[in-house]
């Protein structure tokens, strides 16, 4: 709403500025619309707080577009008439009008911070993944809107302080209102969102942001050794965001079954290179832990430890040893590998396609199996009839992909979808719990987000090698992502997973339950 203010003709410079400002807001709105489209199609289930308010986003974008067009039309009308079109608030009594100018100026200044924070989060996530000019273009709307609101608030307050005739920047209220309502709505959602751990789940934070200055953690991998030493690996990232740039593989060790952990140990640091995708496997015959990892998503390495992770060997370049072609996409697990009854070590990996890395001589030499056919981030377990089955990541909202091998993970059957296992577009963890040489019932565990987004970590149980999953139980309601299962010698189940209240990057937390909890007393 606007009316003529019946003032004398406005300065041409001010009228021209309003038009150019409105044009700038149109450019920012177009860029924001493009970013919104990319976000919805590619990252819709990534941030739980956004999922909770997803219905607000299309309304917000539509409101920004409409108010921006309205501001542009009003600027053109002002230019044509030669007078500024004043806001309705200018017809308020002077005291109320000044109060409104002060309140809205303070609001617009305050809105700059969350706008910049959003831009910073998305920019950190895209660092290294897109060309620098595109990244600058993607950051432009956040910087632009923040600058616009800051300029409006500061200039308005300065004008009032100097007791000069004061008007807000064209579009500051029209365009600012959708931002204000969006932030207020998300603040209300956040204030009322209090996710709970299911009763009976013990939980310990293993990695938290800034355990190392400026670092946070993603992509858990975990081994439980025969003496119940727990090796909890992770990727140490710049604020847990970008999949590229400076990433190190780190480790925390526990000698009391995951109750307490040693300080963070950096296993592999290559400066600003990306070191990623840990997928450890334990060789019971040689008491050796093998740790494959990738560098810059191109080169496969493997290191080993003979003292349960306290020290590590110099890494071997498996890409060179196996003559893997340069440029092959490298991404192990993440999770862990397994050892078959034959002694073969099997490590799930991506070398362009999902495959298995195997060794029949306790890690002296390795070879790659054939493609599994579809999916990403494979996890493997051995069935009681000597097959190796892989469970793979699929798209958001789809079902998990499954395939099995009859020759120890070298070749694979045609893949199929497991209609009982939903996929949140993220990695999941699968592991045998009992039944292999222990006279126990055949039990296999599976953990992943149980919702069609990255939230609601759910633990499942199969009694027939993954053909059916009759038992499932929610562990945590909040944000959840990548996970890794481990089983202690007393049959306690450990699940290390990405979790938080609003965002899965808030911690890597170790959940602890038993079979009775999972089956609610039906099995023990």
CORQUIUR-V711340 format. One record per pair of residues at least 12 apart in sequence whose C-alpha atoms are under 6 Angstrom apart, sorted by the first residue. I is the first residue (numbers start at 1). J is the second residue. D is the distance in Angstrom with one decimal. If there is no record, write none. Layout:
BEGIN
i=I j=J d=D
i=I j=J d=D
END
This chain:
BEGIN
i=2 j=86 d=5.8
i=2 j=87 d=4.9
i=2 j=88 d=5.6
i=3 j=85 d=5.6
i=3 j=86 d=5.7
i=4 j=85 d=4.8
i=4 j=86 d=5.9
i=5 j=86 d=5.4
i=9 j=82 d=5.6
i=9 j=83 d=5.1
i=10 j=82 d=5.9
i=10 j=83 d=4.7
i=15 j=79 d=5.4
i=18 j=75 d=5.7
i=18 j=170 d=5.8
i=19 j=75 d=5.2
i=22 j=72 d=4.8
i=28 j=141 d=4.9
i=45 j=453 d=4.3
i=45 j=454 d=5.7
i=46 j=454 d=5.8
i=47 j=503 d=5.5
i=48 j=479 d=5.6
i=48 j=502 d=5.5
i=48 j=503 d=5.8
i=49 j=502 d=5.0
i=60 j=178 d=5.8
i=64 j=175 d=5.9
i=67 j=174 d=5.4
i=67 j=175 d=5.4
i=68 j=175 d=6.0
i=71 j=171 d=5.1
i=105 j=153 d=3.9
i=108 j=149 d=5.0
i=108 j=153 d=5.8
i=109 j=149 d=5.9
i=109 j=150 d=4.8
i=109 j=153 d=5.5
i=112 j=146 d=4.3
i=115 j=142 d=5.8
i=116 j=142 d=5.8
i=119 j=139 d=6.0
i=119 j=142 d=5.4
i=124 j=241 d=5.8
i=124 j=242 d=5.6
i=125 j=241 d=4.8
i=125 j=242 d=4.1
i=126 j=242 d=6.0
i=127 j=242 d=5.8
i=128 j=244 d=5.7
i=152 j=169 d=5.6
i=195 j=477 d=5.1
i=195 j=478 d=5.0
i=196 j=477 d=5.6
i=197 j=476 d=4.5
i=198 j=475 d=5.3
i=198 j=476 d=5.9
i=201 j=512 d=5.7
i=201 j=513 d=5.5
i=202 j=511 d=5.7
i=202 j=512 d=5.0
i=203 j=510 d=5.4
i=203 j=511 d=4.4
i=204 j=509 d=5.6
i=204 j=510 d=5.1
i=205 j=509 d=4.2
i=206 j=508 d=5.7
i=206 j=509 d=5.4
i=207 j=507 d=5.6
i=207 j=508 d=5.0
i=208 j=507 d=4.7
i=215 j=237 d=5.4
i=215 j=238 d=4.9
i=215 j=239 d=4.8
i=216 j=236 d=5.8
i=216 j=237 d=5.5
i=216 j=239 d=4.6
i=216 j=240 d=4.5
i=217 j=235 d=5.6
i=217 j=236 d=4.9
i=217 j=237 d=5.9
i=217 j=240 d=5.1
i=218 j=234 d=6.0
i=218 j=235 d=5.4
i=219 j=234 d=5.5
i=219 j=235 d=5.8
i=219 j=482 d=6.0
i=220 j=233 d=5.7
i=220 j=234 d=4.6
i=221 j=233 d=4.9
i=221 j=335 d=4.5
i=221 j=484 d=5.8
i=224 j=486 d=5.9
i=228 j=257 d=5.2
i=228 j=488 d=5.8
i=229 j=254 d=5.5
i=229 j=255 d=4.5
i=229 j=257 d=6.0
i=230 j=253 d=5.8
i=230 j=254 d=5.0
i=230 j=258 d=6.0
i=231 j=253 d=4.8
i=232 j=251 d=5.6
i=232 j=252 d=5.3
i=233 j=250 d=5.6
i=233 j=251 d=4.4
i=234 j=249 d=5.9
i=234 j=250 d=5.5
i=235 j=248 d=5.7
i=235 j=249 d=4.8
i=236 j=248 d=5.1
i=244 j=274 d=5.7
i=245 j=272 d=5.9
i=245 j=273 d=5.8
i=245 j=274 d=5.2
i=246 j=272 d=4.2
i=246 j=273 d=5.3
i=246 j=274 d=5.2
i=247 j=274 d=4.7
i=247 j=275 d=5.3
i=248 j=268 d=5.8
i=248 j=269 d=4.9
i=248 j=275 d=5.1
i=249 j=267 d=5.6
i=249 j=268 d=5.2
i=250 j=265 d=5.6
i=250 j=266 d=4.4
i=250 j=267 d=5.2
i=251 j=264 d=5.8
i=251 j=265 d=5.1
i=252 j=264 d=5.1
i=274 j=295 d=5.5
i=274 j=296 d=4.8
i=275 j=294 d=5.8
i=275 j=295 d=4.6
i=276 j=293 d=5.8
i=276 j=294 d=5.4
i=277 j=293 d=5.2
i=277 j=331 d=5.7
i=277 j=332 d=5.0
i=277 j=334 d=5.3
i=278 j=292 d=5.9
i=278 j=293 d=4.9
i=278 j=334 d=5.8
i=279 j=292 d=5.9
i=279 j=333 d=5.4
i=279 j=334 d=5.2
i=279 j=335 d=5.0
i=279 j=336 d=4.3
i=280 j=336 d=4.8
i=280 j=337 d=5.8
i=281 j=336 d=5.8
i=281 j=337 d=4.5
i=281 j=338 d=5.8
i=288 j=305 d=5.7
i=288 j=306 d=4.8
i=289 j=304 d=5.5
i=289 j=305 d=5.1
i=290 j=303 d=5.9
i=290 j=304 d=4.5
i=291 j=303 d=5.2
i=291 j=304 d=5.9
i=297 j=329 d=5.6
i=297 j=330 d=4.6
i=298 j=327 d=5.7
i=298 j=328 d=5.8
i=298 j=329 d=5.4
i=298 j=330 d=5.1
i=299 j=319 d=5.7
i=300 j=318 d=5.4
i=300 j=319 d=5.1
i=301 j=315 d=6.0
i=301 j=316 d=5.4
i=301 j=317 d=4.6
i=301 j=318 d=5.2
i=302 j=315 d=5.2
i=302 j=316 d=5.3
i=303 j=315 d=4.3
i=328 j=352 d=5.7
i=329 j=351 d=5.3
i=329 j=352 d=4.6
i=330 j=350 d=5.5
i=330 j=351 d=5.0
i=331 j=349 d=5.9
i=331 j=350 d=4.8
i=332 j=349 d=3.8
i=332 j=350 d=5.6
i=333 j=348 d=5.2
i=333 j=349 d=5.2
i=333 j=377 d=5.1
i=333 j=378 d=5.8
i=335 j=484 d=5.7
i=344 j=359 d=5.6
i=344 j=360 d=4.7
i=345 j=358 d=5.4
i=345 j=359 d=5.2
i=346 j=358 d=4.7
i=348 j=378 d=5.7
i=353 j=371 d=5.7
i=354 j=371 d=5.6
i=354 j=372 d=5.5
i=355 j=369 d=5.7
i=355 j=370 d=5.9
i=355 j=371 d=5.0
i=355 j=372 d=5.7
i=356 j=368 d=5.9
i=356 j=369 d=5.3
i=369 j=410 d=4.0
i=370 j=410 d=5.8
i=370 j=411 d=5.3
i=372 j=412 d=5.7
i=375 j=392 d=5.4
i=375 j=393 d=5.5
i=375 j=394 d=5.5
i=376 j=392 d=5.6
i=376 j=393 d=5.0
i=377 j=392 d=5.8
i=377 j=393 d=5.8
i=378 j=390 d=6.0
i=378 j=391 d=5.6
i=378 j=392 d=4.4
i=379 j=391 d=5.2
i=381 j=431 d=5.8
i=383 j=465 d=5.8
i=387 j=405 d=5.6
i=387 j=406 d=5.0
i=388 j=404 d=5.6
i=388 j=405 d=5.1
i=388 j=408 d=6.0
i=388 j=409 d=5.9
i=389 j=403 d=5.8
i=389 j=404 d=4.0
i=390 j=402 d=5.7
i=390 j=403 d=5.4
i=390 j=404 d=6.0
i=393 j=426 d=6.0
i=393 j=427 d=5.5
i=394 j=425 d=5.8
i=395 j=425 d=4.6
i=396 j=423 d=5.9
i=396 j=424 d=4.5
i=396 j=425 d=3.9
i=397 j=423 d=5.7
i=397 j=424 d=5.7
i=397 j=452 d=5.0
i=398 j=423 d=5.4
i=399 j=417 d=5.9
i=399 j=418 d=5.9
i=399 j=419 d=5.8
i=399 j=421 d=5.6
i=399 j=422 d=4.5
i=399 j=423 d=5.1
i=400 j=417 d=5.7
i=400 j=418 d=5.5
i=400 j=421 d=5.7
i=400 j=423 d=5.6
i=401 j=416 d=5.8
i=401 j=417 d=4.7
i=402 j=415 d=5.5
i=402 j=416 d=5.4
i=402 j=417 d=6.0
i=403 j=415 d=4.5
i=424 j=452 d=4.9
i=424 j=453 d=4.8
i=424 j=454 d=5.8
i=427 j=482 d=5.2
i=428 j=447 d=5.8
i=428 j=448 d=4.7
i=428 j=483 d=6.0
i=429 j=446 d=5.6
i=429 j=447 d=5.2
i=429 j=483 d=5.9
i=429 j=484 d=5.2
i=430 j=445 d=5.6
i=430 j=446 d=4.4
i=431 j=444 d=5.8
i=431 j=445 d=5.3
i=432 j=444 d=4.3
i=442 j=463 d=5.3
i=443 j=462 d=5.6
i=443 j=463 d=4.8
i=444 j=461 d=5.7
i=444 j=462 d=5.1
i=445 j=460 d=5.7
i=445 j=461 d=4.8
i=446 j=459 d=5.8
i=446 j=460 d=5.1
i=447 j=459 d=4.5
i=454 j=479 d=5.9
i=454 j=480 d=5.3
i=454 j=481 d=5.4
i=455 j=478 d=5.5
i=455 j=479 d=4.1
i=455 j=480 d=4.4
i=456 j=476 d=5.5
i=456 j=477 d=4.4
i=456 j=478 d=5.7
i=457 j=475 d=5.6
i=457 j=476 d=5.4
i=457 j=480 d=5.7
i=458 j=473 d=5.6
i=458 j=474 d=4.4
i=458 j=475 d=5.5
i=459 j=472 d=5.6
i=459 j=473 d=5.5
i=460 j=472 d=4.1
i=478 j=501 d=5.3
i=479 j=499 d=5.2
i=479 j=500 d=5.2
i=479 j=501 d=5.9
i=479 j=502 d=5.9
i=479 j=503 d=5.4
i=479 j=504 d=4.9
i=480 j=498 d=5.3
i=480 j=499 d=4.4
i=480 j=504 d=5.1
i=481 j=498 d=5.1
i=482 j=497 d=5.6
i=482 j=498 d=5.7
i=483 j=496 d=5.5
i=483 j=497 d=4.1
i=484 j=496 d=5.2
i=492 j=514 d=4.9
i=493 j=512 d=5.8
i=493 j=513 d=5.3
i=493 j=514 d=5.5
i=494 j=511 d=5.7
i=494 j=512 d=4.8
i=495 j=510 d=5.6
i=495 j=511 d=5.0
i=496 j=509 d=5.6
i=496 j=510 d=4.3
i=497 j=509 d=5.6
END
